[in-house]
Amino acid sequence: MSNAPQAFLPYGRQTITEADVAAVVAVLHSPFLTQGPAVPTFEQAVAAKVDAVHGVAVNSATSALHIACLALGLGPGDRLWTSPITFVASANCGRYCGADVDFVDIEPATGLMSLAALEQKLQQAERDGTLPKVVVPVHLAGSSCDMAAIGALAKRYGFAVLEDASHAIGGSYRGEPVGNCRHSAITVFSFHPVKIITTGEGGLATTNDPQLAQSMAELRSHGITKEEARFERPAPGPWSYEQQELGFNYRLTDLQAALGLSQLERLEGIVAERQRLLEVYCQKLAALQVSLLEIPPSVRSALHLAVIRLHKTEPKHHRRVFEGLRAAGIGVQLHYSPVHLQPYYRRLGFAEGDFPEAEAYARNAISLPLYPGLKAQEQELVVQVLSRLIS
């Protein structure tokens, strides 16, 4: 008899309510499908939720990372450092700006950027005259990095901190919301459908710096300002605008913002449900030869992902378990293959052995299904299939 579930279980999926549908339909009946009031309302609501001053919404977290780097002045001749265990966008944003990119190895128990590795690399870079302009800590799986420690290093070595919190809205660090930018210049969130809340596609950057907020807001919309007081030349008429920078069309629509606003109202409940589901995994996986990623004691994770690491580290075993879960209809994934080993980054000079902890992680990590609406019998199936495959 097959153990396959009635339907394929993805590692993550969105949850859409009738209230979400109604919010989008209301915008469809309104005068504005884009560039209307829903976007600033969403920006203000997210900023308030995470205790930041400003929010700038865009069409993806990748776009948010890009304009954040530009607002921070990153350019050719500069350096951006990030984690090798992340989606490629965390590094690509530096390359979009013409900067050099490097990586900091991870702490194996948490998957987060290693503070010891970061400090050691900064010390060497200071001696070599190669300090980064921007460091992008990645809040993998929803758990915040140790931002106070990273912020202290930023002050000491003179770099800007850009938090990639694509996984982490609804999480907290030292009892305060991720995204408040207490220890960073800018924080970026993702609203892709598999994330904590969704706008379909979308992202948002928070900051407490009004100049950074203004720069990002203009960069997302072609580098244009309509504020006559800021014009470089006299306005010929009330129709006037000025393109003062080379910007982009990274705008979020009002339809997406309305969905995000509706989802934001359920944020605490969504994170609580994810916490409950992870606790079930913790109990059921305790006797198996796997370990869930640890959550630091100062962190309340938003739990975007439930990542396990197999105790048996042979690559053939990793593949057999992964493929066995997929064959049983369980949509596991690897988050992530090390960025520095992608062909593009290999061509920039990176190679196997550069970041050994990240490479070891990729040889035994698996993301299990975790999302609101995941049923008890579905979690039980995941555990049963996993147990059979690793025994």
N, C-alpha and C positions, 0 to 999 in steps of 0.2 A: 504493500500500500504506500502511495506517495505521501510525503510530508508537506508537499507544496500547498501554500494557502490558496483560498479561492481567488484572491487577487494579488497582484504583485505589490509587495511592501516597499515603498521607496525609503531612502534614509531620511527624507524630510518632505513635507508638503504643506501648502497653505490651508488655512481654515477660513471659509467664507460664510458669513451669517446673512440673514435677511436684512439686518441693519446695514451691513456693508453694501449690499445690492441697492438698498434704498438710497444710501448716501451718493452712490454713483449715478443713479437714475435722477436724483434731484439736480445734479450738475448738468446732466443731459437736457433737462428742461430749463436750465438757466441761460442767461445771455453769454456766459463765458465757458468755453471748453478748455481754454488755455489762457495764461496771463491774466487771470481773474483773481477774485478774493480768496479762493480756497487755498492757493499755494502759500501766501503769507500767513494765513490762519494756521496751516499745518506747521510751518516753520516756527511760529511762535509757540505752538502747543508742544512740539518736540523740545524746543529749548527750555521751556518751563518745566517739562517732565524731567529733564536731566540736570536742571539747575544751572544752565548756561545762559548767557546774555543774548546771543545771536544764533540763528539757524539759517542755513542757506541750502535750499532743496535743489536737487539736480536729477538728471535722468538715470544715474547709476552711481554706485559707490566708486567705480573706476573714474568716472568724471569728477567726482568730489575729490578724490586723491590727486588727480591731475591739477585742478584749479587751486587746490590747497598748496601744492608744491610751487606753483607759479606765484601765488600770493606771498609765499615765504621767500621769494626771490631766488629759487633754485634755478640754476642754468648751467651752461657749458663751463667746465672747469671745476664745478662743485661736485660733492659726493653725497649720496643718500645710502644709508645702511638700513636693512630690514632683516627679518627672519627668513631663512630658507624654507621653513614649513609654513606656507601661506599660499593663497592664490596668486598667480603671477602679477596681478594688478598692483600689489603692494610694492613690487620692484619696478614694474613697467612705468609707473608714474614718474619715477626719476629719469628714465630713459626718454620719455616724452619731452622732458625739459632739456635734454641734451646733457644731463649730468651722468657721472659715473656711478655705478651701483655696486655695493658690496653687501655682505651678509654677516650676521652674528649667529653663532650656533645656539642650539636650544638646550634647555634643561630637560633631561629625559623624562622625569616623573610627570611634569606638567605640559610639556610641549611648547612652553613659552620661551621667549628670548632669555638666554642665560645672562644674569647680571654679572657673574664672574667673567664670562667670555667677553661681554660688552666692555667692562672696565679694563680688562687686559688689552683688548683691541684698541681702546681709546688711548691708553698709555703709550702703546707702540706708535699709534698714528700721530700723537703729539710729538714724539721724538722724530718721526719721519716728515712732519709737516703735511700730513694727509688727513687731518681731522674732517669728519663729515659736517655738512651744513644742516642736514635733516636726518633724524633717526625715526624710523617708523616701527614702533613696537606693535605686534599683532596679538590681539586678544583672542587667541585660538579657542574655538569651541564655545566661546562665551565667557571665558575667565579672563579678568583683567591681569595684565602684567603688573609688576611692582612699580607703580607709576611715581611714587614719592622718591624711590631710589633712582629711577631713570631721570626724573626731574632734577634731582640734586646733581647728577652727572652732567646734565645739560647746562646747568649754571656753571659748573666747574670748567667744562670744555667748550662751551660757547656754541652748541648746536640747538636747533629748534626741534621740538618733539611733535610729531604728527601721529596721533593714535589711530591705528586701523582697528576700529571697533565694529567692523561689519557684522561680526557674530554676537555682539554684546549689548545691544539696547535692552534695557530692563535689568541689567546686572549692576552690581555695586562693588566698590573698592573702599575699604575702611569705613563702611557704613554710608558712603556717599555715592550718588549715581555715576556710573560710567558715562562720560560725555560732558562732565562739568568743566573740563579743561583746567582744573586746579593745578595740574602738573604738566600741562602741554599747551601748545599754541592753538591746535585744532584737533578735533576728533571727527572721524568719519563713520557713518552708519550705512548699512545696506538694507534695502527693502525688497530684495529679490524674493520670489515666492517661497523658497525654502528657508528663509530667515525667520526671525522671531515674529515680526509683523511685516506686511507687504503692501506695496503700492503697485504691484504687477512687475514693474522694473522701477528702480529709483534708488536714490541715495540722499544723504544730507550731511552737511558739515556744521559742527557747532564750534563756536569760539567766543571768547570774552573780549576780543579786540575789535573795536568798530572799524578800524582801517582794513584788517584782514577780511572782515565780513563784507565790507563795501567792495573790496577788490574781487572776492569770489563771486559776489552777486553780479558784477559787471562782466567778469570773464565767462560766466555761464551763458551770457546773452550778447555775444559778439563783441564784447569790450565796449559796449555803448552806454553812455549816460544821457539822461534827459534833464538833469539838474542844471539849470541855466547858470546858477552861481558857480559851477565848476567848469563852465565852458572855457576853452582856450581862446575863442574868438567871439565877437559879439553875435548874438543870435539874430538871424534875419527875420524870424517870425515865430509864432507859437508852435509851429510844426517842427521846430529844430531839435536835433539830437546830435551828439558827437561820438564817433568811434575814437576812443583815446588809447585803446590797447587792441592787440590781435586776440580776440576772444573766440568763443565757440557757441554753437547752439546746443547747450546742455540742459535746457529747461525741462522741468517737470510739468505735466499738464494738470489742470484742475480736476479732471477725472481721477487721476492717480492720487492727487492730494486728498480728495474726498475719501477715497478708500483708505488711505493712510490714517486720516483723522479718526475714522470709524474703528479701525483696528487698534489705534493707540489707546482708545478707551478701555480695551480689554488687556492691555499689556501685562499688568500685574497677574491677572488670572492665567494668561498664557504661560508666563514664566513659572508660576506655581504648578501648573500641570506638568510642565517639563521637569520640574524638580521631583514631583511625585513619580513620574515614569523612570527617572534615573535611580531613585531609591529602590524601585522594583528591580532594576538591573543589578544594582549593588548587592541586593539580597540573593538573587538567583544566580549570579555569576561568582559568588564568593568561593565556591568549592571548585571552580574550574581553573585551568592553567592560563588565566588571562588577568590583566590588570586594567581597570579604567584609569584614564588620565586623572591625576590628582588635581583637586581644586585648592589653591593656596588658602590658608586659614583666614586671611584678611579679605577674602573675595567671596561674593555671592554671584555665582555664574548665571548668565542668562541661559546657558545650556542649549546652544544652537545644535551641538553635536554630542553624541555619546560615543567616544572613541575608546576602543580597547587596544591593548598591546598584547600580542601572543607571547607567552613565556618561551615557547620554542621558537628560535629565531632563524631557522633555515629558510631561505627564500622559497624553496619548493613547498614547504609546509604552509607558508603564508599564502602562496598562490592556490594550493589545494583547498584550504579553508575558505578563502575568498570565493573561488569558483564554485565550491560546494554550496555556500550560502546563496549565491546568485542562482544556481540551478534549482534550489528549493523555492525560488520566487521571492527571495529576500534581497532587496536592492542596496546592498552594502556599497561603500565607496572608500577610497583612500583620500583623506584630507591631511596632507597633500603630498604629491611627489615633490622632492626638493627642487626649488626654482633654479638653483645654480646648475643643475644637471639637465635642464631643458636645452635643446639644441641651440637656441638663440644665445643663451648665456654661456654655453660651452664655447661658442665662437668668440666670446669676449674674454676667454682665458680661464674660465672655471673648469674644474675637473673633479673626478671622484677622489674622495679623501680630504677635500677642502674643509668640510663641515661634518665630521664623523657622527656626531649625535643625531643630526638631521637625517643622515643617510641610514643610520641604524633604525630610526623611527619608521622610515618608509618601508623597511623590510619586514615590519611586524604589526603595523597599525591598521585598524579596520574601523570604520564608522558604522554603527548599528542604527536601525530605524529609531527615530525619536521625534515625535511631533504630537500636538494635541489631537485627540481622537484615536490614537493608537490603542487598540483593544488589549485587554488582559490576555486573551487567548493568542493574540498575535505576538505579544512579547514572549509568552510561554513557548510558542513555536520557534522564535528566534533562538532562545536559550537551548531548546532541545536539539535543534539542528547543529548549533555551534558545539554543544557538548559531544554530539556524535562525531563531528568532524575532527575535534582535537583530542579525542580519546585514543 
